[in-house]
């Protein structure tokens, strides 16, 4: 995991505003940064941008008005949303990165960011466990889990599903948290354990 570069509180505010606007697909102008953060001079904004560039967090392209971009290092504390996981009928698991979860909002204990990933939930098979369509499931990578844990499981046909792990007569199977879905008894492999769900309103 990359070390977080030291930022002053105001540098952090400038960076967070840039992150917010880039996430909205509208990078801010220098003037907009100044207005948002109460800087009276565009020169002050340029000084902050210069400091962030020196720390490898942003870059600027001088031929554009909205020329501020985040570098990969600026996303060091983001957990990638790597695809969609079916909480319904099993479906294709891994697709391109669809966005990021800001790990500053999560309590991850001793976990490193290489130990976790996120998947967007699709379907209603885990609704009675409080997991809804559109939620972001944050998964700890691990090859095993305990009885009653909610896991991301890879099925034989390379599809992944989010289900509760159950043991019966010493053999594990997968169960939905919705009576409308039957248990899954086919072969599967646990690829991670659910540690939290994020829902935005």
Secondary structure as the mmCIF struct_conf table of DSSP 4:
data_model
#
loop_
_struct_conf.conf_type_id
_struct_conf.id
_struct_conf.beg_label_comp_id
_struct_conf.beg_label_asym_id
_struct_conf.beg_label_seq_id
_struct_conf.end_label_comp_id
_struct_conf.end_label_asym_id
_struct_conf.end_label_seq_id
HELX_LH_PP_P HELX_LH_PP_P1 UNK A 2 UNK A 6
HELX_RH_AL_P HELX_RH_AL_P1 UNK A 9 UNK A 23
TURN_TY1_P TURN_TY1_P1 UNK A 24 UNK A 25
HELX_LH_PP_P HELX_LH_PP_P2 UNK A 27 UNK A 29
HELX_RH_AL_P HELX_RH_AL_P2 UNK A 30 UNK A 37
TURN_TY1_P TURN_TY1_P2 UNK A 38 UNK A 38
BEND BEND1 UNK A 40 UNK A 40
HELX_RH_AL_P HELX_RH_AL_P3 UNK A 42 UNK A 54
TURN_TY1_P TURN_TY1_P3 UNK A 55 UNK A 56
BEND BEND2 UNK A 57 UNK A 57
STRN STRN1 UNK A 58 UNK A 60
TURN_TY1_P TURN_TY1_P4 UNK A 62 UNK A 63
TURN_TY1_P TURN_TY1_P5 UNK A 65 UNK A 66
STRN STRN2 UNK A 68 UNK A 70
HELX_RH_3T_P HELX_RH_3T_P1 UNK A 72 UNK A 75
TURN_TY1_P TURN_TY1_P6 UNK A 76 UNK A 77
STRN STRN3 UNK A 78 UNK A 86
BEND BEND3 UNK A 87 UNK A 89
STRN STRN4 UNK A 91 UNK A 92
STRN STRN5 UNK A 94 UNK A 102
HELX_RH_3T_P HELX_RH_3T_P2 UNK A 103 UNK A 105
BEND BEND4 UNK A 106 UNK A 106
TURN_TY1_P TURN_TY1_P7 UNK A 109 UNK A 110
HELX_RH_3T_P HELX_RH_3T_P3 UNK A 113 UNK A 115
STRN STRN6 UNK A 116 UNK A 122
BEND BEND5 UNK A 123 UNK A 124
TURN_TY1_P TURN_TY1_P8 UNK A 125 UNK A 126
HELX_RH_3T_P HELX_RH_3T_P4 UNK A 127 UNK A 129
TURN_TY1_P TURN_TY1_P9 UNK A 130 UNK A 130
TURN_TY1_P TURN_TY1_P10 UNK A 133 UNK A 134
HELX_LH_PP_P HELX_LH_PP_P3 UNK A 135 UNK A 135
STRN STRN7 UNK A 136 UNK A 141
BEND BEND6 UNK A 143 UNK A 143
TURN_TY1_P TURN_TY1_P11 UNK A 147 UNK A 148
STRN STRN8 UNK A 150 UNK A 155
TURN_TY1_P TURN_TY1_P12 UNK A 156 UNK A 157
BEND BEND7 UNK A 158 UNK A 158
STRN STRN9 UNK A 159 UNK A 168
TURN_TY1_P TURN_TY1_P13 UNK A 169 UNK A 170
STRN STRN10 UNK A 171 UNK A 175
BEND BEND8 UNK A 177 UNK A 178
TURN_TY1_P TURN_TY1_P14 UNK A 179 UNK A 180
BEND BEND9 UNK A 181 UNK A 181
STRN STRN11 UNK A 184 UNK A 184
BEND BEND10 UNK A 186 UNK A 186
STRN STRN12 UNK A 188 UNK A 198
#
